[in-house]
């Protein structure tokens, strides 16, 4: 039983399951995106935002 949103391709045309994710990464690199850009696409920005939210929460904690 798969508990990932990617089990059935995540709703992306042409993706059958999570094993296709590496193909997206490779195509981004082939298209000229830097490794740093790809890292941001796959979650770096989300993690940065979550750290900022946590920091903001700490400043307003009662």
C-alpha positions as CSV (number, residue, x, y, z in Angstrom):
1,X,0.0,0.0,0.0
2,X,1.4,3.3,-1.0
3,X,0.8,6.4,1.1
4,X,2.5,8.9,-1.2
5,X,0.8,11.4,-3.4
6,X,3.1,10.1,-6.2
7,X,1.9,6.4,-6.0
8,X,-0.2,6.9,-9.1
9,X,1.9,9.6,-10.7
10,X,0.6,12.5,-8.6
11,X,-1.8,13.5,-11.2
12,X,0.9,14.4,-13.7
13,X,0.3,13.2,-17.2
14,X,2.9,10.6,-18.3
15,X,3.9,9.7,-14.7
16,X,3.0,6.2,-13.6
17,X,4.5,6.3,-10.1
18,X,7.2,7.8,-7.9
19,X,9.9,6.2,-10.0
20,X,9.3,8.9,-12.6
21,X,10.3,11.7,-10.4
22,X,13.9,11.3,-11.2
23,X,13.1,11.8,-14.8
24,X,11.7,15.3,-14.0
25,X,14.9,16.1,-12.1
26,X,17.0,15.0,-15.1
27,X,14.9,17.0,-17.6
28,X,15.2,20.1,-15.4
29,X,19.0,19.7,-15.4
30,X,19.0,19.0,-19.1
31,X,17.0,22.2,-19.7
32,X,19.7,24.3,-18.0
33,X,18.4,24.6,-14.4
34,X,21.2,24.5,-11.9
35,X,21.4,21.9,-9.2
36,X,20.6,24.7,-6.7
37,X,17.5,25.6,-8.7
38,X,16.3,22.0,-8.8
39,X,16.9,21.7,-5.1
40,X,14.6,24.8,-4.6
41,X,12.0,23.3,-6.9
42,X,11.9,20.0,-5.0
43,X,11.5,21.6,-1.6
44,X,14.3,24.0,-0.7
45,X,11.9,27.0,-0.9
46,X,9.3,25.2,1.2
47,X,11.7,24.4,3.9
48,X,12.9,28.1,3.9
49,X,9.4,29.3,4.3
50,X,8.6,26.9,7.1
51,X,11.7,28.1,9.0
52,X,10.6,31.7,8.6
53,X,7.1,30.8,9.8
54,X,8.6,29.0,12.9
55,X,10.7,32.1,13.6
56,X,7.8,34.4,13.2
57,X,5.7,32.3,15.5
58,X,8.4,32.4,18.2
59,X,8.3,36.2,18.1
60,X,4.6,36.3,18.7
61,X,4.3,33.4,21.1
62,X,2.3,34.5,24.2
